[in-house]
Amino acid sequence: MKKLGLLFIGAIMAFSVNAQKFAFVDTEYILDRIPSYKAAQDQVDKLSAEYEKELEAMYSEVETLYKSYQNEKVLLTEEQRSQKEDAIIAKEKSIKDLQQKYFGPEGAVFQKRQELVKPIQDEVYLAVKEIALEGGYAVIFDTSSGAGILYENARYNLSDEILQKLGYQN
C-alpha cells in the first residue's frame, strides 16, 4: 500500500512538474498551536473519560452479579438459574448498547467531536485552500501522517503561513 502511495505521488509529480508549484503543511503542528483546538479536544477527551468510567462501573456490576450467580448456582432451581442468566445477559446487552450510543460511529463522542473540533479543522482547510489559490500551488501535501513523504525542504513548508492566516503567532 505504501509503494502504491509513493507511485501515485511520483506519478502526480512527474505529470505536473512542468511549471506547477508544490508545498506542504503539517496539520498536526498547526492544530497543536491553536488554543481553541486544544480546548475542544480536551472537552472531547473529558467526555470520553466520563463515559468510560460509567461503563467500567456497569461492567463491574455485571461481574459482581455473575460471581454471585456462580456461587449460588448449585442451590438454584433450573428456572431460577435461567432467570439469573437472562438478567445478566440483558444487563450486558444494555451496557453494550450504551457503549455504542456513546462511542459508536454516530455516538455522543463523535457528535461532540463534530460540534467542537470539526469547525476548527474546516477553518484550517479553508486557510490552506486560500493560500493554495493565492500562491498558485497545484498540490499541498499534509506531512502530519508522514505517509510517503521521504524528504521535506522547509522552504516549502506553509504551516506557519497557515497559522498566520488564521491569526495565530508561532
C-alpha positions as CSV (number, residue, x, y, z in Angstrom):
1,M,0.0,0.0,0.0
2,K,2.8,2.4,0.8
3,K,4.5,1.7,-2.5
4,L,1.2,2.4,-4.3
5,G,1.0,5.7,-2.5
6,L,4.6,6.6,-3.4
7,L,3.9,5.6,-7.0
8,F,0.8,7.8,-7.1
9,I,2.7,10.8,-5.7
10,G,5.5,10.2,-8.1
11,A,3.1,10.0,-11.0
12,I,1.4,13.2,-10.0
13,M,4.7,15.0,-9.6
14,A,6.1,13.6,-12.9
15,F,2.8,14.5,-14.8
16,S,2.6,18.1,-13.5
17,V,6.1,19.1,-12.7
18,N,6.1,21.5,-15.6
19,A,5.5,24.9,-14.0
20,Q,3.4,23.5,-11.2
21,K,4.1,24.6,-7.6
22,F,4.0,22.2,-4.7
23,A,4.1,22.8,-0.9
24,F,3.3,21.0,2.3
25,V,1.8,21.7,5.6
26,D,1.8,19.8,8.9
27,T,-1.8,19.9,10.2
28,E,-0.8,18.3,13.5
29,Y,1.7,21.2,14.0
30,I,-0.9,23.7,13.1
31,L,-3.7,22.3,15.2
32,D,-1.3,22.0,18.2
33,R,-0.8,25.7,18.1
34,I,-4.5,26.7,18.1
35,P,-5.7,27.1,21.7
36,S,-9.3,26.5,20.8
37,Y,-8.5,23.2,19.2
38,K,-6.7,22.1,22.3
39,A,-9.6,23.2,24.5
40,A,-12.1,21.4,22.2
41,Q,-10.0,18.2,22.2
42,D,-9.8,18.4,26.0
43,Q,-13.6,18.6,26.2
44,V,-14.0,15.6,24.0
45,D,-11.4,13.6,25.9
46,K,-13.1,14.6,29.2
47,L,-16.5,13.4,27.9
48,S,-14.9,10.2,26.7
49,A,-13.3,9.5,30.1
50,E,-16.6,10.1,31.9
51,Y,-18.4,7.7,29.6
52,E,-15.6,5.1,30.0
53,K,-15.8,5.4,33.8
54,E,-19.6,5.0,33.8
55,L,-19.3,1.9,31.6
56,E,-16.5,0.4,33.7
57,A,-18.7,0.7,36.8
58,M,-21.6,-1.0,35.0
59,Y,-19.3,-3.8,33.8
60,S,-18.0,-4.2,37.3
61,E,-21.6,-4.6,38.5
62,V,-22.3,-7.3,35.9
63,E,-19.1,-9.1,37.0
64,T,-20.4,-9.0,40.6
65,L,-23.7,-10.4,39.5
66,Y,-22.0,-13.2,37.6
67,K,-19.8,-14.1,40.6
68,S,-22.8,-14.1,42.8
69,Y,-24.7,-16.3,40.3
70,Q,-21.7,-18.7,40.2
71,N,-21.6,-19.0,44.0
72,E,-25.4,-19.8,44.3
73,K,-25.8,-21.7,41.1
74,V,-25.8,-25.1,42.8
75,L,-28.6,-24.0,45.1
76,L,-30.9,-22.6,42.4
77,T,-33.6,-24.4,40.5
78,E,-33.4,-24.6,36.7
79,E,-35.9,-21.8,36.4
80,Q,-34.1,-19.6,38.8
81,R,-30.7,-20.2,37.0
82,S,-32.3,-19.4,33.7
83,Q,-33.8,-16.2,35.1
84,K,-30.5,-15.0,36.6
85,E,-28.6,-15.9,33.4
86,D,-31.1,-13.9,31.4
87,A,-30.9,-11.0,33.7
88,I,-27.1,-11.0,33.4
89,I,-27.2,-11.3,29.6
90,A,-29.8,-8.5,29.4
91,K,-27.6,-6.3,31.6
92,E,-24.6,-6.9,29.4
93,K,-26.6,-6.2,26.3
94,S,-27.8,-2.9,27.8
95,I,-24.3,-1.9,28.6
96,K,-23.1,-2.7,25.1
97,D,-26.0,-0.7,23.6
98,L,-25.0,2.2,25.9
99,Q,-21.4,1.8,24.8
100,Q,-22.5,2.0,21.2
101,K,-24.6,5.1,22.0
102,Y,-21.5,6.8,23.5
103,F,-18.7,5.6,21.3
104,G,-20.3,4.3,18.1
105,P,-19.9,5.8,14.6
106,E,-22.8,8.3,15.3
107,G,-22.4,8.3,19.1
108,A,-22.2,11.1,21.6
109,V,-18.4,11.4,21.5
110,F,-18.4,11.5,17.7
111,Q,-21.2,14.2,17.8
112,K,-19.2,16.2,20.3
113,R,-16.1,16.0,18.2
114,Q,-18.1,17.1,15.2
115,E,-19.5,20.0,17.1
116,L,-16.2,21.2,18.7
117,V,-13.3,20.0,16.6
118,K,-14.6,19.8,13.0
119,P,-15.2,23.6,12.6
120,I,-11.6,24.3,13.6
121,Q,-10.3,21.7,11.2
122,D,-12.6,23.2,8.5
123,E,-11.1,26.6,9.2
124,V,-7.6,25.2,8.7
125,Y,-8.6,23.5,5.5
126,L,-10.1,26.8,4.2
127,A,-6.9,28.7,5.0
128,V,-4.9,26.0,3.2
129,K,-7.2,26.3,0.2
130,E,-6.9,30.1,0.2
131,I,-3.1,30.1,0.4
132,A,-3.0,27.4,-2.4
133,L,-5.2,29.6,-4.6
134,E,-3.3,32.8,-3.8
135,G,0.1,31.2,-4.2
136,G,-0.8,29.2,-7.3
137,Y,0.0,25.9,-5.8
138,A,-1.1,22.8,-7.7
139,V,-0.8,20.5,-4.7
140,I,-0.3,21.0,-0.9
141,F,0.6,17.8,0.9
142,D,-0.1,17.1,4.6
143,T,3.0,15.7,6.2
144,S,1.5,15.1,9.6
145,S,0.8,11.4,8.9
146,G,4.2,11.0,7.2
147,A,2.7,8.8,4.5
148,G,5.1,8.5,1.6
149,I,7.0,11.7,2.3
150,L,10.7,10.9,2.2
151,Y,12.1,14.3,2.2
152,E,10.8,17.8,3.1
153,N,12.5,21.0,2.3
154,A,11.5,23.5,5.0
155,R,11.4,26.2,2.4
156,Y,8.1,24.8,1.0
157,N,6.5,24.3,4.4
158,L,3.5,26.6,4.6
159,S,2.4,25.6,8.2
160,D,3.4,28.9,9.8
161,E,1.8,30.8,7.0
162,I,-1.4,29.0,7.6
163,L,-1.2,29.8,11.3
164,Q,-0.7,33.5,10.5
165,K,-3.7,33.4,8.1
166,L,-5.8,32.1,10.9
167,G,-4.5,34.8,13.2
168,Y,-2.1,32.8,15.4
169,Q,1.5,33.5,16.1
170,N,4.2,30.8,16.0
